[in-house]
Amino acid sequence: MIHISNKARCGIRIMIYIALDAGTKTTVQDIYTKEDMSKRYLEQIFADLKKSNLVTSIKGKHGGYNISRPYKEITAYDIILALEGEENTGDPDSKNKDLNQLLDNKLWQPLQSQIQDLLSAITLEALVSDYLESQSNMFYI
């Protein structure tokens, strides 16, 4: 199974929360209340999202974060890439360069490409829409 870091998983949830708060500014405290994560950890995630131009920040007492682009233009891949960086497909520990090159060309790069294609097809807009739909279908007894 391919590993997606906890940081990337949290980052996707954070982006959904910010999108759900459209029209208002989302603060680290808002997310902390919803997710009960370390504020320092959240600040690191927000910094990476901001550095990748996925969110903008408003400073000051009434500051917070907003999504910087239309939701349909932001993909799950964009968010993961912002938080994890480019994936190196090769095996730097391998001493057999020929085998490493073969595996890289025939296995790791095609796998990486398939994952990238899948994650690039999932937009923030679709994730928010699916979440809202799932919430409207819930009923309580």
trRosetta pair geometry for C-beta under 8 A, 3 or more apart (Angstrom, degrees):
i j d omega theta_ij theta_ji phi_ij phi_ji
2 111 7.8 176 -81 162 125 116
2 115 6.3 171 -151 -103 174 142
4 8 5.1 -104 176 80 90 133
4 9 6.0 109 120 -55 108 90
4 80 6.7 -70 -145 -125 106 127
5 8 4.7 100 60 5 82 98
5 9 7.1 -144 100 -2 46 86
5 83 7.2 -146 70 126 122 112
5 84 5.8 155 16 -91 127 114
6 9 5.5 -54 -147 39 36 114
6 10 6.1 37 154 -19 68 106
7 10 5.8 -55 -147 39 27 110
7 11 6.2 33 152 -25 62 108
7 44 7.9 -63 -135 108 119 114
7 45 6.3 -170 -162 -94 85 101
7 83 5.0 -173 130 170 103 123
7 84 7.1 145 83 -70 115 80
8 11 5.4 -51 -145 34 32 117
8 12 6.7 34 156 -20 63 100
8 79 7.0 118 -158 123 78 88
8 80 4.5 36 -149 -123 127 78
8 83 4.8 168 -90 84 67 133
8 84 5.5 -15 -65 -36 120 115
9 12 6.1 -53 -155 31 30 109
9 13 6.8 26 150 -13 62 105
10 13 5.7 -58 -152 39 35 110
10 14 6.1 39 150 -23 69 106
10 35 7.1 94 -141 -171 97 155
10 37 6.5 73 -139 -84 137 163
10 41 7.7 -21 135 143 170 112
10 42 7.9 -120 160 -100 131 66
10 45 5.9 -96 109 -100 114 157
11 14 5.5 -50 -144 34 32 114
11 15 6.4 33 156 -19 64 102
11 45 5.3 -157 -87 -161 84 114
11 48 7.4 -61 -107 85 134 121
11 49 6.4 171 -149 -69 106 111
11 79 5.2 168 126 172 113 103
11 80 7.3 155 75 -85 132 42
11 82 7.0 -177 -178 80 151 107
11 83 4.5 -135 -32 -53 161 150
12 15 5.8 -51 -149 34 32 111
12 16 6.6 32 151 -18 63 104
12 76 6.2 16 -113 -134 125 85
12 79 5.3 113 -85 119 71 152
12 80 7.5 2 -57 -60 107 79
12 127 7.3 -118 -180 -158 102 165
13 16 5.7 -56 -152 36 34 112
13 17 6.4 35 151 -20 67 104
13 35 6.7 116 120 -92 138 131
14 17 5.6 -53 -149 36 33 112
14 18 6.4 32 154 -18 66 103
14 31 5.6 12 -120 -126 91 143
14 35 7.9 -44 -77 -28 79 154
14 42 7.4 153 -101 -144 135 87
14 45 6.1 141 -7 131 163 135
14 46 7.4 -130 173 -76 151 74
14 49 7.2 -124 103 -47 131 157
15 18 5.8 -51 -147 36 32 111
15 19 6.3 34 153 -19 64 107
15 49 7.2 -175 -76 -132 96 140
15 54 6.8 -54 -106 156 120 127
15 55 7.7 -139 -108 -59 80 109
15 67 7.0 79 -157 -99 82 106
15 74 7.1 -147 -172 136 140 142
15 79 5.6 -92 -19 -109 153 137
15 124 5.7 -94 144 -123 122 123
16 19 5.6 -56 -148 38 32 112
16 20 6.3 34 153 -21 66 106
16 124 7.2 -161 -83 -156 62 86
16 127 5.7 -98 -94 127 111 117
16 128 5.8 175 -140 -86 80 75
16 131 6.1 96 -168 -19 131 162
17 20 5.6 -54 -147 35 31 112
17 21 6.5 21 155 -11 64 109
17 26 6.2 125 124 -143 94 151
17 30 7.2 163 156 126 126 109
17 31 5.9 128 95 -102 159 88
17 34 6.2 165 -118 68 142 163
18 21 5.8 -65 -151 44 32 106
18 26 4.5 -122 -110 20 74 151
18 55 6.5 -74 -163 -109 172 121
18 65 5.8 -61 -119 106 131 103
18 66 6.8 155 180 -138 113 28
18 67 5.5 140 122 -50 118 86
19 22 6.1 2 -175 -54 44 97
19 67 5.8 39 -83 -40 75 143
19 71 5.7 78 -130 -103 130 126
19 124 5.9 175 -66 161 151 113
19 128 4.7 -99 120 -86 138 139
20 128 6.5 -173 -66 -139 74 105
20 131 7.5 -74 -76 100 120 137
20 132 7.8 167 -112 -71 98 98
21 24 5.0 -81 169 65 95 99
21 25 7.7 -25 134 104 126 8
21 26 4.7 126 63 -70 153 102
21 30 7.1 29 -75 162 159 157
22 67 7.6 -33 -101 20 85 117
24 64 7.5 5 145 74 72 156
25 58 5.6 -83 -117 42 145 126
25 62 7.1 114 42 153 140 70
25 63 6.3 -122 153 168 156 32
25 64 2.8 134 148 58 103 122
25 65 6.4 117 -168 35 80 29
25 66 6.1 -68 -113 -52 69 89
26 30 5.0 -114 -161 66 73 148
26 31 6.7 66 165 -43 111 95
26 64 5.2 153 62 171 27 122
26 65 5.1 -46 68 62 86 85
26 66 7.4 137 17 -79 87 44
27 30 4.7 114 54 -5 72 97
27 31 7.5 -144 97 3 47 82
27 63 7.3 100 -100 98 97 64
27 64 4.4 -83 -67 -111 68 100
27 65 7.3 144 -92 9 29 83
28 31 6.0 -60 -155 41 36 106
28 32 6.0 42 147 -26 69 109
28 39 5.7 78 150 -151 125 88
28 42 4.9 131 -151 116 95 128
28 43 5.9 2 -113 -72 146 76
28 46 6.4 -85 -85 -24 96 151
29 32 5.3 -52 -141 36 32 118
29 33 6.4 37 157 -23 64 102
29 39 7.7 4 -82 -114 56 115
30 33 6.0 -57 -158 31 27 111
30 34 6.7 13 152 -9 62 109
30 64 7.4 37 2 -138 130 127
31 34 5.7 -61 -148 43 36 106
31 35 5.6 -8 168 16 74 117
31 37 7.3 -29 134 39 97 111
31 42 5.5 156 93 -142 127 136
32 35 6.7 -73 -125 56 19 83
32 36 6.9 65 179 -97 57 26
32 37 6.4 -112 -117 55 61 67
32 39 5.5 -7 -91 -86 137 82
32 42 6.1 -98 -69 -17 84 162
33 36 7.7 13 -162 -62 14 62
35 42 7.7 141 69 -87 131 119
37 41 5.3 -101 157 80 108 125
37 42 5.4 128 93 -55 115 98
38 41 4.0 86 70 5 101 108
38 42 6.8 -168 92 -7 53 82
39 42 5.5 -53 -148 38 35 114
39 43 6.2 40 152 -23 67 103
40 43 5.6 -51 -149 33 31 113
40 44 6.7 35 150 -21 62 101
41 44 5.7 -52 -155 31 33 113
41 45 6.7 31 149 -16 64 104
42 45 5.7 -55 -151 36 35 111
42 46 6.2 34 153 -18 68 106
43 46 5.6 -52 -144 39 32 112
43 47 6.2 38 154 -24 64 104
44 47 5.7 -52 -148 32 30 114
44 48 6.6 27 154 -15 63 104
45 48 5.9 -57 -152 37 32 109
45 49 6.3 30 152 -17 66 108
45 83 6.6 2 -135 -115 79 118
46 49 5.6 -56 -145 39 32 112
46 50 6.1 33 155 -20 66 107
46 55 6.8 -68 -154 71 74 148
46 57 7.5 82 165 -82 114 119
46 65 6.1 -128 -145 -67 115 152
47 50 5.7 -55 -147 38 29 111
47 51 6.2 32 154 -22 64 107
48 51 5.6 -51 -142 35 31 113
48 52 6.4 18 159 -7 63 110
48 82 5.4 130 147 150 94 88
48 83 5.2 96 123 -102 147 61
49 52 6.1 -66 -150 46 28 103
49 54 4.5 -82 -170 66 81 115
49 55 4.6 37 130 12 113 112
49 65 7.8 52 96 -163 130 145
49 79 7.4 -2 -111 -136 98 77
49 82 5.7 71 -103 140 49 145
49 83 7.4 1 -64 -66 74 92
50 53 7.5 35 -179 -77 35 28
50 54 7.4 -92 -72 51 23 71
50 55 5.3 -59 -81 75 66 89
50 56 7.1 100 -129 -112 88 24
50 57 5.7 -10 -110 -24 137 110
50 65 7.5 -108 -74 -124 103 116
51 82 7.4 150 74 -161 85 96
52 78 7.3 155 151 172 130 85
52 81 7.4 144 -139 101 148 86
52 82 3.5 -104 7 -121 167 110
53 68 5.5 -114 174 91 67 158
53 69 7.5 60 140 -30 92 112
54 67 7.1 -47 162 -144 66 69
54 68 6.0 160 157 28 15 110
54 69 7.4 -67 -135 18 47 103
54 74 6.2 96 -140 -130 96 130
54 78 6.5 146 -94 139 119 112
54 79 6.5 103 -133 -98 162 70
54 82 5.7 -53 -15 -71 135 167
55 65 4.6 8 174 -173 132 113
55 66 6.5 152 -157 77 79 34
55 67 6.1 -58 -104 -106 70 35
55 68 5.6 174 -128 -24 11 98
56 65 7.0 154 76 -152 41 63
56 66 5.4 -16 57 61 91 88
56 67 8.0 23 14 112 81 12
56 68 4.6 115 -30 -90 92 97
57 63 6.7 35 172 175 82 115
57 64 7.4 -141 -147 117 66 22
57 65 5.4 -32 -99 -96 68 75
58 62 7.6 -34 119 105 122 68
58 63 4.3 -162 103 -139 73 77
58 64 5.9 3 51 45 100 53
58 65 7.6 -168 16 -78 76 27
58 66 7.2 46 -17 -5 108 104
59 63 4.8 -34 -165 -98 11 153
60 63 4.5 130 52 -42 62 105
67 71 6.5 19 146 -78 162 76
67 74 7.0 -109 -164 -10 117 155
67 124 7.3 167 -135 131 144 160
69 73 4.7 -86 143 79 122 125
69 74 5.7 139 74 -49 111 100
70 73 4.8 83 68 4 86 107
70 74 7.7 -173 92 -7 47 87
70 125 7.6 1 152 -60 81 122
71 74 6.0 -65 -151 36 38 105
71 123 6.5 99 143 153 73 106
71 124 4.3 -117 -162 93 82 103
71 125 3.8 122 117 -69 107 79
71 128 6.2 -44 -166 13 151 138
72 123 5.2 10 -141 -179 45 156
72 124 7.6 -115 -64 56 21 79
72 125 4.3 -2 -75 -11 65 148
73 123 7.5 61 7 -141 12 116
74 78 5.3 -114 -158 66 67 146
74 79 7.0 67 169 -48 103 93
74 123 6.5 101 74 -160 53 76
74 124 4.2 11 84 -6 107 126
74 125 7.9 127 51 -20 82 77
75 78 4.8 111 54 -2 72 98
75 79 7.4 -137 99 -1 46 84
75 119 6.3 109 148 142 110 70
75 120 4.9 30 159 -140 165 43
75 121 7.3 73 -141 19 126 14
75 122 6.1 104 -161 73 83 56
75 123 5.6 -59 -98 -99 63 53
75 124 7.3 -124 -89 -23 17 74
76 79 5.8 -56 -154 36 36 111
76 80 6.3 31 152 -15 69 108
76 119 4.4 -112 90 -163 103 84
76 120 7.7 -115 54 -64 77 22
76 122 4.3 11 -5 83 121 113
76 123 7.8 -117 -20 -85 74 11
76 124 7.8 154 -60 -65 57 61
76 127 7.2 118 -70 -52 100 135
77 80 5.8 -57 -143 41 31 107
77 81 5.9 33 158 -21 67 110
77 116 5.8 73 -127 -152 138 63
77 119 3.7 120 -65 115 85 107
77 120 4.4 -17 6 -70 146 66
77 122 7.8 125 -17 50 79 86
78 81 5.8 -57 -144 38 25 112
78 82 6.4 30 155 -24 62 106
78 120 8.0 91 -30 -114 77 69
79 82 5.7 -53 -152 31 29 114
79 83 6.6 8 157 -4 63 112
79 124 7.6 114 -43 -75 126 104
80 83 6.1 -71 -150 46 30 100
80 84 5.6 -15 170 18 72 118
80 119 6.3 -43 20 -175 138 152
81 84 6.7 -71 -119 56 21 82
81 85 6.9 47 -169 -125 57 10
81 86 7.1 25 -145 -74 93 51
84 87 7.3 15 127 -68 119 81
87 112 5.8 -164 86 -131 131 122
88 92 7.4 16 133 -37 139 109
89 104 5.6 116 114 -143 106 85
89 108 3.7 143 179 139 105 118
89 109 5.2 116 124 -71 171 62
89 111 7.8 148 -136 61 118 96
89 112 5.1 -89 -86 -30 122 145
90 94 7.9 -113 170 26 86 120
90 100 6.1 49 -160 172 94 109
90 104 5.0 -5 -97 -97 74 130
90 108 7.0 163 -74 86 31 159
91 94 4.2 67 102 -19 113 114
91 100 5.2 -131 53 -129 98 103
91 103 6.9 12 -3 85 121 137
91 104 7.6 -138 3 -64 79 96
91 108 8.0 -172 -35 -50 85 156
94 97 7.2 144 114 -80 104 36
94 99 6.6 -133 -178 84 137 101
94 100 4.1 160 87 -76 147 118
96 99 4.0 25 118 26 121 116
96 100 6.1 153 91 -20 66 87
97 100 5.4 -56 -143 39 31 115
97 101 6.2 34 157 -22 66 105
98 101 5.8 -53 -149 34 29 111
98 102 6.4 30 152 -19 63 106
99 102 5.6 -53 -148 36 33 114
99 103 6.3 29 156 -14 66 107
100 103 6.0 -58 -147 40 28 107
100 104 6.1 31 154 -22 63 110
101 104 5.6 -55 -145 37 28 115
101 105 6.2 20 159 -12 65 110
102 105 6.1 -64 -147 41 25 103
102 106 5.8 -8 169 9 66 119
103 106 6.4 -68 -126 53 23 91
103 107 4.9 -34 -167 35 65 122
103 108 6.1 53 141 -11 81 104
104 107 7.3 -33 -70 54 8 78
104 108 5.1 -40 -127 48 46 119
104 109 5.8 56 165 -25 65 103
105 109 6.1 -9 -122 25 28 130
106 110 7.0 -26 174 3 27 124
107 110 6.6 -84 -157 42 11 101
107 111 6.2 5 163 -15 58 116
108 111 5.7 -59 -145 39 27 112
108 112 6.1 29 158 -20 65 108
109 112 5.6 -52 -143 37 31 113
109 113 6.3 35 155 -22 64 105
110 113 5.5 -53 -147 35 33 115
110 114 6.5 34 155 -20 65 103
111 114 5.8 -54 -151 34 32 111
111 115 6.4 29 153 -16 65 106
112 115 5.8 -56 -148 38 31 110
112 116 6.2 32 153 -20 65 108
113 116 5.7 -54 -145 37 29 112
113 117 6.3 32 155 -21 64 105
114 117 5.7 -53 -148 35 30 112
114 118 6.4 29 154 -18 63 106
115 118 5.8 -56 -150 36 30 111
115 119 6.2 19 158 -9 67 110
116 119 6.1 -61 -141 44 28 103
116 120 5.9 28 159 -22 65 114
117 120 5.8 -58 -141 38 25 111
117 121 6.6 26 158 -23 60 108
118 121 6.0 -63 -158 29 28 110
118 122 7.2 15 152 -14 62 107
119 122 6.0 -59 -153 33 38 107
122 126 6.0 -118 -160 71 61 132
122 127 6.6 66 166 -53 100 99
123 126 4.7 102 58 4 81 98
123 127 7.1 -144 98 -3 47 85
124 127 5.6 -54 -148 37 35 113
124 128 6.2 34 155 -18 68 106
125 128 6.0 -57 -148 37 27 108
125 129 6.2 26 154 -18 63 111
126 129 5.6 -56 -143 40 30 113
126 130 6.1 30 158 -18 66 108
127 130 5.9 -55 -145 38 27 109
127 131 6.3 28 155 -20 63 107
128 131 5.7 -56 -149 36 30 112
128 132 6.3 27 155 -17 65 107
129 132 5.9 -56 -147 37 28 108
129 133 6.3 28 155 -18 63 108
130 133 5.7 -55 -146 38 30 113
130 134 6.3 32 154 -22 64 105
131 134 5.7 -55 -149 34 30 111
131 135 6.5 28 153 -18 64 107
132 135 5.7 -56 -150 36 32 111
132 136 6.4 29 154 -18 66 106
133 136 5.9 -56 -145 36 32 108
133 137 6.5 27 156 -17 64 109
134 137 6.0 -61 -150 37 30 110
134 138 7.1 42 149 -36 61 100
135 138 5.8 -44 -157 11 37 117
